[in-house]
Amino acid sequence: MKIESVGVVGAGAMGNGIAQIAAVVGLKIVLIDVTDAALAKAVATLSASLSRLVEKGKLAPSARKAALARIETSVDYQKLEAADIVIEASSENTDLKIRILREVESRVRSDAIIATNTSSISITALGATLERPDRFIGMHFFNPVALMPLVEVVQGSQTSPETAASVRELAQHVGKVPISVKDSPGFVVNRILIPMINEAFFVLAENVATAEEIDAGMQLGANHPLGPLALADLIGLDVCLSVMDVFQNDFGDLKYRACPLLREMVTAGKLGRKTGQGVYTYDKVSTPR
Ligand SMILES: NC(=O)c1ccc[n+]([C@@H]2O[C@H](COP(=O)([O-])OP(=O)(O)OC[C@H]3O[C@@H](n4cnc5c(N)ncnc54)[C@H](O)[C@@H]3O)[C@@H](O)[C@H]2O)c1
């Protein structure tokens, strides 16, 4: 299936990034959110992002203008009727996503694909709530969308191979590298990344080394661009903790036990950059002091 028109539902951090990269390669976008204010904010964010690309010489001013002209915004789901694919990027809440996905399915053509950008909810479980689970799939982009090259293409147990092939092609068309993933908690990247971060908290709690030394160790010894504790601050300690709790619950394996220090810091409100205090302390512009 040739994808030319993309609906994006949820115009937050991920949704506006997805709309931006798809518009730049020539796809027609309908971006949906619940309020005009949310949509105006999204358009301001993505047009500033496109301006930065122009300043860096990575995008012609005319291409920026053309990309913006391809993005239509609306609070009306009816506008999705012509979309070849709709990518759902609303808040991470199962009931909300089911409601939105059903609404989307009732509006789109019967041959349209519906994808979700969920980080943690089962694709098989969401697909089971739809009439056409064969045309439903996970399309997991990474933050910030414009900069991160990966897309995990997550097949639920009822997703058809044709749907997966079309979505892999779309990921490549918008400049990303797709990997095919079977539906499983955390998919591939978070399944490996978050337990590693959790282990860094155990190492810190056991006073094996200071936070700075742990991060330096992984940067200089494993060639990671950012140490695991600095990365936890960036992701949000609350997000890391909830992912570990999901893993322990879903796999029933004690190896996914969240580090008590991580849990204690979340309880204390030390969530990382977003609160100004995590493993490190941050000033207003989120740089380590
Ligand atoms: N932020 C990340 O690092 C990241 C990375 C990968 C995947 N994700 C996933 O992407 C999704 C979106 O995350 P985000 O960080 O962009 O969230 P966000 O909170 O920035 O944006 C969510 C948007 O959805 C909108 N929304 C809520 N209800 C809606 C409805 N009924 N109809 C239309 N829009 C609605 C909200 O108004 C908001 O603008 C989540 O599922 C998240 O797990 C996030």
The ligand as a Gaussian input file, in Angstrom:
#p B3LYP/6-31G(d) Opt

LIG

0 1
 N        7.964000      11.200000      25.206000
 C        8.706000      10.132000      24.914000
 O        9.903000      10.067000      25.204000
 C        8.079000       8.981000      24.171000
 C        8.900000       8.132000      23.415000
 C        8.311000       7.090000      22.676000
 C        6.933000       6.891000      22.758000
 N        6.170000       7.722000      23.544000
 C        4.724000       7.476000      23.567000
 O        4.106000       8.401000      22.683000
 C        2.813000       8.759000      23.177000
 C        2.722000      10.258000      23.332000
 O        3.721000      10.689000      24.218000
 P        4.113000      12.230000      24.360000
 O        5.347000      12.278000      25.153000
 O        4.047000      12.895000      23.025000
 O        2.891000      12.752000      25.244000
 P        2.365000      14.260000      25.417000
 O        1.709000      14.295000      26.742000
 O        3.437000      15.238000      25.075000
 O        1.236000      14.394000      24.273000
 C        0.031000      13.696000      24.289000
 C       -0.991000      14.518000      23.512000
 O       -2.178000      13.738000      23.341000
 C       -3.250000      14.634000      23.411000
 N       -4.511000      13.940000      23.661000
 C       -5.013000      13.483000      24.842000
 N       -6.243000      12.952000      24.641000
 C       -6.522000      13.073000      23.305000
 C       -7.636000      12.727000      22.498000
 N       -8.716000      12.154000      23.013000
 N       -7.575000      12.996000      21.167000
 C       -6.487000      13.587000      20.634000
 N       -5.402000      13.943000      21.363000
 C       -5.420000      13.689000      22.680000
 C       -2.858000      15.587000      24.537000
 O       -3.637000      16.778000      24.485000
 C       -1.379000      15.813000      24.218000
 O       -1.196000      16.912000      23.338000
 C        2.614000       7.972000      24.467000
 O        1.954000       6.779000      24.175000
 C        4.051000       7.691000      24.906000
 O        4.168000       6.530000      25.706000
 C        6.693000       8.758000      24.226000

